[in-house]
């Protein structure tokens, strides 16, 4: 009859794995505690809550912003808004010829009605925090939406 | 209701997996126990369940998209179609020969002999690690329930379009959606859409449950696969190592498609390795083919995984041509099972949502310009890639809890099993990993954008695609604690010693 004897390094590996697992588990939990959401969505849901029922059933809605589409700030504004308002697709205004409504998503306080008029849009409703829902005017006087974007050096 | 889609996906995948994995169709009732993992929880059973969810979710994602194309948008009709498909697969496969898996290559056999006595402790360590990752994921998801950027800009966002069904799902692939990626494969989003539709509520809990399910599946595939191919002790050790990179917590919590992609790739590789270990069992190759084609449906990188796994399946079957004149059968099984989803993806990518090639020169600040050859010969691009890999490795773990330290500790303390380095299973795993890495390197070299810029944003999550296979390779290579055991004569118990003494006394008296 024989028994199996394991060398010390087998037990050392188990001890090492134990210590590493413990250290690893504690550091993961600490990292999760320190985690900060860079793009808090809760604010977006509250900001856009009033828009959703008005555009329900619309497959596509135009999208107008005062940010430069070539910059990251535009995407940071667009995607959370799009996520909250899905399944309606927000199409940049210049591509949304057939859309009945246009969503204005602004970062600066302005005369939103005047901004819309320049583009042949009339406001349906203004919401807090730079959100405006427009409708196309019967006789549009369109202007290039890019003119809304401030020039960057 | 949030968990109902997960359970239904597991059920849908379980039947074909059970029909295709070795051991399940054996006439010998001892066979599953030969792969013993834990009493009451054999590795084979764990592997079935772990493979069932990725398979079920992949097939449901594909079926939902196909049925939406045909105008059917009921989630229950989709499930009925998938369930019929599973039942047909079982019926066809269960009528096949009931041969026991008998690997011709003794190196492909799992190790025999008594188990390491501290397996229970290794099991506890694996469970602690798993719980820590799940708890940290839950902590992150509590603060960021909709995941990170690519989740709400691509994957879950498109899932919302699919969840809305008729009239809205086309938004996910609309050219007007060019701010996102309408050309990306839709399997993950389609499954999320189906799940939301089935759950009847469009909340953050469904994508979170899907992420947890994929993480558990990946852990099960790697752990149970190593348990089947080697030993339970190595299987338990592999779990803390697999979960050790910080990206195994952050990427699942981001709700990206990279964790499902890594899970499908690991599933395909494991099915292929089990097929090679089981004398080229065509059923395992068929399962590998299905998973490999689902990789292509999950992310664009999946095309590379499909090509590599196909090439490895072909090469290792061909190497067996002298021993098995019908070596082409497993390759044909792989190709036949990979074909439907692959062809459908080719149609989707090149006909349904055609888009400019990723490798074409593109204008813009990130474009590097130059010909393909010029990019390949540009040494600075290699430098950028090496720099990004170094940066990524420096941030995926602390000094003492770094995943490479885990791997090094296992290899240094257990040593390399030299005989197993000649095993086809090990060589196939190495070939798959090496080809995947070479493919990723080539794609970043050929990309028009500077590789440093692209990798800075993506290397952490890309690591999840191949890390499980690296863990499998290391645990196929290393010795097990049982290999280090030295047999010694057993010490007798007190009663046995008394009996032996009495027997000696009696024999002496007899001699006198």
Interface residues (C-beta under 8 A of the other chain):
Chain A: X1 X2 X3 X4 X5 X6 X7 X9 X10 X11 X12 X13 X14 X16 X17 X18 X20 X21 X22 X23 X24 X25 X26 X27 X28 X29 X31 X32 X33 X35 X36 X37 X39 X41 X59 X60 X75 X78 X79 X80 X82 X83 X86 X87 X88 X89 X91 X92 X95 X96
Chain B: X114 X116 X117 X118 X121 X122 X125 X128 X129 X131 X132 X133 X135 X136 X137 X138 X139 X140 X143 X144 X145 X146 X149 X152 X153 X156 X157 X160 X161 X163 X164 X167 X168 X169 X171 X174 X176 X177 X179 X180 X237 X240 X244 X246 X249 X397 X398 X400 X401 X405 X406 X409 X410 X413 X414 X481 X482 X484 X485 X486 X487 X488 X489 X490 X491
